[in-house]
Amino acid sequence: MVTLAEVAQHAGVSASTVSYVLSGKRSISVTTRQRVERSIRELGYHPNAGARALASSRSNIIALMVPLRTDMYVPVMMEIAIAVATTARTHGYDVLLLTGEEGPDAVRRVSGSGLADGMILMDVELDDERLPLLRETDQPAVLIGLPADTTGLTCVDLDFKATGALCVEHLATLGHRDIAVIGEAPAVYERHTGFAERTLDGLRSRGRELGLRLLHRPCGGGYDAMAVTLSRILDERPGTTGFVVQNESAVEPLLALLRQQGRAVPEDVSVVAICPEQVAVQASVRLTSVAIPAQEMGRHAVEQLVAKFDGQGGDEVVLLAPELTVRASSGPAPAQ
């Protein structure tokens, strides 16, 4: 294993000069820095992580808190996590993945142990119990999600309120007046998860402005749960011609059930989904959808956090504008 002393000998400089090049604590001439960096590359030297952390008071690690719950669509969470990890590496950071439902204890453990230089939190609730502790600590943090009160916080998210509004506007433009919203599992709303609540707020408020009749029903995953939910919707609102789906696990069961009932998409009913692009294009009917910009969210979160490390980032909320892509699942409302 190559040592720092061997790098110094190869570059013809002192060991302290190599250390300063690595830490950036002192100004080194361009020529000397390039010579040291060339020796590091040629010898394949990798600084000891523990020693580097002690020298710089940094771990070069970002803690990513991703509570993996059975009522959440895990592929989206992991796509965001991968985007965080790949972006972090471009900035020289590794990612420590915390997947337990520890709440404030996880924040306390990371901030009190020096495990990581900063935190990125996902699955944010409107009144998230992690936030009071987060506001008390000096450790840099970014939320992927939006709580009710963003004071003193840095947040990155899709603008889910605008997303909900965009979906009902599209259906209203096509002449649909009775619209059913098939939402996430009931537990997601019981926790007051930010993205689900904000989508519902956008759907309802814009629906009222447009004079639409809107019905929201949470739905568990799988065919049986979707069958019960669809039956309830059609019993209560038999004139429903538009569906907005914010539940990836419900998409294909809904399309199958509509086919079984002889309801053609989009001739009889239109379906708009809020889901990853892959889910929309691979469905049995290509879905009109608002995509979840998972990679962009992960990238923005890391860049905001790295700016904080460098003393350049302030507290701000970054909301990504939704984009609706029209495909085969939406069309004019049928004549009554």
C-alpha positions in Angstrom: 0.0 0.0 0.0 1.5 3.3 -1.1 2.3 5.8 1.7 2.3 9.6 1.9 6.1 9.5 2.3 6.5 7.5 -0.9 4.4 10.1 -2.8 6.6 12.8 -1.4 9.8 11.0 -2.5 8.4 10.3 -5.9 7.4 14.0 -6.4 10.6 15.4 -4.9 8.9 17.3 -2.1 8.4 17.1 1.6 5.7 15.0 3.2 4.1 18.1 4.6 3.8 19.6 1.1 1.9 16.5 0.0 -0.3 16.8 3.0 -1.1 20.5 2.2 -1.9 19.6 -1.4 -4.4 17.0 -0.1 -6.0 19.2 2.6 -5.9 22.5 0.8 -4.9 24.2 4.1 -2.0 26.1 2.6 -1.4 27.7 -0.8 0.9 25.6 -2.9 2.4 26.7 -6.3 0.6 25.4 -9.4 3.7 23.6 -10.6 4.3 21.8 -7.3 0.6 20.9 -6.9 0.6 19.4 -10.4 3.7 17.4 -9.7 2.3 16.0 -6.4 -1.1 15.2 -8.1 0.8 13.4 -10.9 2.7 11.3 -8.4 -0.6 10.5 -6.6 -2.1 9.3 -9.8 0.9 7.3 -11.0 1.4 5.6 -7.6 -2.3 5.0 -7.0 -2.2 6.6 -3.6 -5.4 6.8 -1.5 -5.3 8.8 1.7 -6.4 7.0 4.8 -10.0 8.0 5.5 -9.6 8.1 9.2 -6.4 10.1 9.2 -7.9 12.5 6.6 -11.0 13.0 8.7 -8.8 13.8 11.8 -6.7 16.3 9.8 -9.5 18.1 8.2 -12.3 17.7 10.9 -14.4 16.3 8.1 -15.6 12.8 7.3 -16.3 13.4 3.6 -19.5 11.5 4.2 -23.2 12.6 3.7 -25.9 10.8 5.7 -29.0 10.0 3.6 -32.1 9.2 5.7 -34.5 7.1 3.7 -37.1 5.3 5.9 -38.1 2.4 3.7 -41.8 1.8 4.5 -44.0 -0.8 2.9 -46.6 1.8 2.0 -44.2 3.8 -0.1 -43.1 3.1 -3.7 -39.5 2.0 -3.0 -38.1 2.3 -6.6 -38.7 6.1 -6.6 -36.9 6.4 -3.2 -34.0 4.4 -4.4 -33.7 6.3 -7.7 -33.4 9.5 -5.6 -30.9 7.7 -3.4 -28.8 6.7 -6.4 -28.8 10.2 -7.7 -27.7 11.5 -4.3 -24.8 8.9 -4.2 -23.6 9.6 -7.8 -23.7 13.3 -7.4 -22.0 13.1 -4.0 -19.1 11.2 -5.5 -18.5 13.9 -8.1 -17.9 16.3 -5.2 -15.7 13.8 -3.3 -18.2 12.6 -0.8 -19.5 9.1 0.1 -23.0 8.4 1.3 -24.1 6.7 4.5 -27.6 5.2 3.9 -29.9 5.1 6.9 -33.1 3.2 6.1 -34.6 2.6 9.6 -37.6 4.5 10.9 -35.7 6.1 13.8 -37.0 9.6 13.5 -35.2 12.1 15.8 -32.9 9.4 17.1 -31.3 9.1 13.7 -30.7 12.9 13.5 -29.3 12.8 17.1 -27.0 9.9 16.3 -25.5 11.5 13.1 -25.2 15.0 14.5 -23.7 13.8 17.8 -21.2 11.2 16.6 -19.4 13.0 13.7 -20.5 10.1 11.4 -21.2 12.6 8.6 -20.5 16.2 7.6 -24.2 16.7 6.8 -27.6 15.1 6.3 -30.2 14.7 3.5 -33.6 13.7 4.8 -36.3 12.1 2.7 -40.0 11.0 3.3 -40.7 14.4 4.9 -44.0 14.9 6.8 -45.8 18.2 7.2 -45.1 18.2 10.9 -42.0 16.0 10.8 -40.8 15.1 14.3 -37.1 15.3 13.1 -37.3 19.0 12.4 -37.1 20.6 15.9 -33.9 18.7 16.6 -32.6 19.5 13.1 -33.1 23.2 13.7 -31.2 23.0 17.0 -28.1 21.4 15.6 -25.4 23.2 13.6 -25.0 20.3 11.2 -25.8 21.2 7.6 -28.9 19.5 6.3 -31.2 19.5 3.2 -34.7 18.0 3.0 -36.0 16.3 -0.1 -39.6 17.2 0.6 -41.5 20.1 2.0 -42.8 20.4 5.6 -45.6 22.8 6.6 -43.1 25.3 8.1 -39.8 25.7 6.1 -38.4 28.4 8.4 -34.6 27.8 8.8 -34.6 24.8 6.5 -33.3 24.1 3.0 -35.7 22.0 0.9 -35.8 20.5 -2.6 -39.0 19.0 -4.0 -41.3 18.7 -7.0 -44.0 21.3 -6.7 -46.7 18.8 -5.8 -49.4 21.4 -5.3 -48.8 22.7 -8.8 -48.7 19.1 -10.0 -52.2 18.4 -8.6 -53.5 21.5 -10.2 -52.0 20.7 -13.6 -53.6 17.2 -13.6 -57.2 18.5 -13.0 -56.6 21.4 -15.5 -55.8 18.9 -18.2 -58.9 16.8 -17.5 -61.1 19.9 -17.3 -59.8 21.1 -20.6 -61.0 17.8 -22.1 -64.4 18.3 -20.7 -64.3 16.0 -17.7 -66.4 17.3 -14.7 -66.5 14.2 -12.4 -63.0 13.3 -11.4 -61.8 10.6 -9.0 -58.4 10.8 -7.3 -56.8 7.4 -6.4 -54.3 8.2 -3.8 -51.5 6.6 -1.8 -52.2 4.0 0.9 -54.2 5.3 3.9 -51.1 5.3 6.2 -49.4 7.9 4.0 -52.2 10.4 4.7 -52.3 9.4 8.3 -48.7 10.4 8.6 -49.4 13.7 6.8 -46.7 13.0 4.3 -45.9 16.2 2.6 -46.0 15.2 -1.1 -49.3 13.4 -0.8 -51.0 16.2 1.2 -49.7 18.9 -1.1 -50.9 17.1 -4.3 -54.3 16.8 -2.7 -54.3 20.5 -1.9 -53.5 21.4 -5.5 -56.1 19.0 -6.8 -58.9 20.3 -4.6 -58.2 24.0 -4.8 -57.9 24.0 -8.6 -60.8 21.7 -8.9 -63.0 24.1 -6.9 -61.9 27.0 -9.1 -62.9 25.1 -12.2 -66.2 23.9 -10.8 -65.3 20.2 -10.9 -66.7 17.4 -8.7 -63.7 15.8 -7.1 -63.6 12.6 -5.0 -60.5 11.4 -3.3 -60.0 7.8 -2.1 -56.7 6.4 -0.7 -55.8 2.9 -2.0 -53.6 0.2 -0.8 -51.3 -1.7 -3.1 -52.4 -4.5 -5.3 -55.4 -5.7 -7.4 -57.8 -6.5 -4.6 -57.4 -3.1 -2.9 -57.9 -1.3 -6.2 -61.0 -3.4 -7.0 -62.6 -2.3 -3.7 -61.6 1.3 -4.2 -62.9 1.5 -7.8 -66.2 -0.1 -6.7 -66.6 2.5 -4.0 -65.8 5.3 -6.4 -68.3 4.2 -9.1 -71.0 3.5 -6.5 -70.7 7.1 -5.1 -70.0 8.8 -8.4 -71.2 6.6 -11.3 -70.7 9.5 -13.7 -66.9 9.6 -13.1 -65.0 10.0 -16.4 -61.6 11.1 -15.2 -59.1 9.5 -12.9 -55.9 11.0 -11.3 -53.7 8.3 -9.9 -50.9 9.1 -7.4 -50.1 5.5 -6.5 -47.8 3.5 -8.7 -49.0 0.2 -7.4 -52.6 1.0 -8.4 -51.9 1.9 -12.0 -52.0 -1.5 -13.7 -54.7 -2.9 -11.5 -56.9 0.1 -12.4 -56.4 -0.3 -16.1 -57.1 -4.0 -15.9 -60.3 -3.4 -13.9 -61.5 -0.8 -16.3 -61.0 -3.2 -19.2 -63.0 -5.9 -17.4 -65.9 -3.5 -16.9 -65.9 -2.6 -20.6 -64.7 1.0 -19.9 -62.3 1.9 -22.7 -59.4 4.2 -22.0 -59.5 7.0 -23.2 -62.9 6.7 -25.1 -65.0 6.2 -21.9 -62.6 7.3 -19.1 -59.3 9.2 -19.0 -56.5 8.4 -16.7 -53.7 10.8 -15.6 -50.9 9.5 -13.4 -48.3 11.2 -11.1 -45.5 8.6 -11.4 -42.0 7.9 -12.7 -41.7 8.1 -16.5 -40.9 4.4 -16.7 -44.2 3.5 -15.1 -46.1 5.7 -17.4 -44.6 4.5 -20.7 -44.6 0.8 -19.7 -48.2 0.6 -18.6 -50.7 -1.4 -20.7 -52.0 2.0 -21.9 -49.3 4.6 -22.2 -50.2 7.1 -19.5 -50.6 10.8 -19.7 -48.5 11.7 -16.7 -46.5 14.2 -14.6 -43.1 12.6 -14.0 -41.3 12.4 -10.7 -37.9 14.1 -11.3 -36.1 11.8 -9.0 -32.6 12.3 -10.4 -33.0 16.1 -10.5 -34.2 16.1 -6.9 -31.3 14.1 -5.7 -28.8 16.2 -7.6 -30.2 19.5 -6.3 -30.1 18.2 -2.7 -26.4 17.3 -2.8 -25.5 20.6 -4.5 -27.3 22.6 -1.9 -25.6 20.6 0.9 -22.1 20.9 -0.6 -22.7 24.7 -0.9 -23.5 24.7 2.8 -20.2 22.9 3.5 -18.4 25.6 1.6 -20.1 28.4 3.5 -22.1 29.5 0.4 -25.5 28.0 0.9 -28.4 29.7 2.7 -31.8 28.4 3.7 -34.0 28.2 0.7 -36.8 26.2 -0.9 -36.3 24.9 -4.4 -39.5 23.7 -6.0 -39.2 22.0 -9.4 -42.0 22.9 -11.8 -44.1 19.9 -13.0 -44.4 19.0 -16.6 -47.4 17.0 -18.0 -46.8 14.7 -20.9 -49.9 13.8 -22.9 -50.1 10.2 -24.1 -52.7 7.6 -25.0 -54.7 7.5 -21.7 -56.5 10.9 -21.8 -59.0 12.2 -24.3 -62.3 14.1 -24.5 -65.0 13.3 -22.0 -67.7 11.1 -23.5 -71.0 12.8 -24.5 -73.5 12.4 -21.7 
